[in-house]
Amino acid sequence: MKKKSNYRIVHLSKYYPPDSGGIETHVQTLAQAQSTLGAEVHVICVNGFDQQGRLAARTKTVHEVDGAVNITRVGRLLSLARFDFCPKLSRKISQVIQQPNTILHLHTPNPTMLLSLTLLGRYIPLVITHHSDVIKQKFLKYGLRPFEHFVYSRSSQILTTSSEYIEGSKFLGFYQDKLSYLRLGLDSSKYTKPSQKAIAFSKNLKEKYGETIWLAVGRLVYYKALHIAIEALSHVSGTLIIIGAGPLEQELKNLALSLKVDKRIVWLGRVSEDELVGAYHAATSLWFPSNVRSEGFGLVQVEAMASGCPVINANISSSGVPWVSRHEQEGITVPINSPLALAQAAKRLLNEPTLRPRLVNASRKRAEYFNHIAMAEGSFEFYEKVLSAHSSQSGKILTKSLNTI
């Protein structure tokens, strides 16, 4: 594909790395891949850090560059119930959309950006990547639904991360004429060819905790279902390493203590990129027990597979999770909310000599399918269609205006 130097893309993300999360990682990967292919790329997000780089509720607006990608982290006055109050956000968005051939690419769930977009005074080509429905949070699900419908109805294209996700979303059913999907992608080189620091960290983990290491990666929130992983550990040998932080940390630690598996769990919290890669390479398997459609894809599955770490995931109905790592092809899929089934799958990896090597080889091959450059090229195809339709519509409006003079 030819370089797209005529594109000016503005991603609207809730946050951006070093803020951690699947959407944040995806936005960074997509933005950098698009930039590599010649597009001018900007990201507007909320600034979650103070001047010392610490997480903070009240922050200032800062401008940065990440490679060739321009980042505007908009300051917030406060953060309440997962909503960031950013008075200058709408103005910042308005400033960057003045130039021609600009496309806004919104990543949702993202209540802060949704509300800001309702204040825009004019139409602009808008692509939305709908990463997941809002399932549990009633305020976000119902309080913001009118704004959500307003922005989605004005959009030009709505993308999900898998075709499977479209089928199970009642909300997306309102927009069938705009729906398609763009699979997530990953620059797998750091996972397939780990750095010396990553290799050293992997070796250190094995020396400390032995050869049987189970790994869980993600925020400690309800839909990650890490309580299932902790309960499963009581039925299988080995050490469970948990990477991530979140509001359920103490609750999960209390559960581990009550089940008497607390001595076999290592809580690493937030880690560096090299440490994450090293953990994948040390692990026997990634445990991914997420149990509701708030988990739409699970990008960490691709990270694990690229590292040669097979995945045990849960069969979430109408989610892309079991499509990313497929049952008995690259990994093992078990019923949701079943610690015993997760433990039995883990035992299979320990007891069936040929199973894990077969899954490792298949996982590495499957990870190549989720390529970041292919993802960026796919996004350009959607942008081309959107810009073409926008130009055609603008031409009709201009002709109609001239005819009335």
C-alpha positions, 0 to 999 in steps of 0.5 A: 500500500502507498504511503498516506501522506494526505491523511490527517488522523486525530485519535480520541482516546481516554488515556495513552501510555504510559497509562496501561490498558488494552485500548491505550496500547491499541491506540499507540500501536495503531497511531505509530503504524499509521505514522510509519505509513506516512499519515500525519497522526495526532492523539488527544487524551486525558492527562492522568499524570502530574509534572513528576509523572505520578498519577494525579486527579488534577493535572495540566495540559501538556504536549508531547511527541511519541516517535512521529505521533503528536500527543495532547494530554488535556488537563483535568480538574477532577475525576469522578466515577470514571468520568474526567472533567476537562473544561478545555477538551472541546476547544482542543478538539475544535482546534485540531479539526480545522485542516482538510482531510482530517478524520476523527477516530474515537475509541470507546467506551469513553464518556469524557470524549463522547460528551465533548463531541456533542459540543462540536458545532460542525460535522466532521468525518468520524470513525468510532472503534467500539471496543466493548459495550458498557455492561455493569456501570449503570450510570455510564450505561444509561446516563450517557446513552443519549449522548452515545446515540447522538455521537454514534448517529453522526459517525461515518463508520463504526468498527468493532474488533471482531465480527463476533462482537457485533452479533451480541451487541443490542446497542450496535444493532441500531447502526447496522448500516455503519458497522464493520470490524478491524481486528487489532494488531501488534508489533510482535518483534519485542515479544518474538525477540525479547531484549536481554533485560526481558530474558534476564527477568524471565530467568529470574522468575523461573529461578525464584518460582520454578518451571510451573508459572501461571500468568494473569495480566490485566487491571484488577477489575470485575470483568477480568474475573481474577477470582476464578484464577485464584480459585483455580490455583487451589486445584493445580500446582505451580505459582500464579503471577498477577501483573496489574493493579486496580480497585479489587486488589485487596479483595482478591488478596483476601480471597487468596488468603481464605483459600490458603493459596496466598503463598503461591501468588506473586503480585507484581502490580505495574511492570516495565515492558521488558518485565512484561515480556519476560513474564510471558516467556517464563510462564507455562500459560496465560490465564485469561478468565474474563467472563463478560462482554466488557472484554471484547478482544483481549490484546494481551492474548496476542502478546502472550501468543507472540511470546510462545505462551499459550492461552487458557481463556473463557468462552464469553458469548459474542466476544472476540476473546475465544476467536483470538486464541481458539480452542484446541488450535492455539489454546484452550477455551473453558466455560466462563466462571469455572475454576475447576475447568480452568484448573483441568485445562492447566493440568492438561498442559502439565500432563500431556507431553505434546500439547503445550509444544503444539499450542506454542507453535500454533500460537506464534503463527496465529499472532502473526495474523494480528499484525500492526501494519496490516491493521493500519492499512485496513484502517486507511481503507475505511478512512478512504471510504469515509472521506470519499463519502464526506466529499460527495456529501459536501459537494451536494450541500454546496450545489444545493446552496448555489442553486438557492442563490 
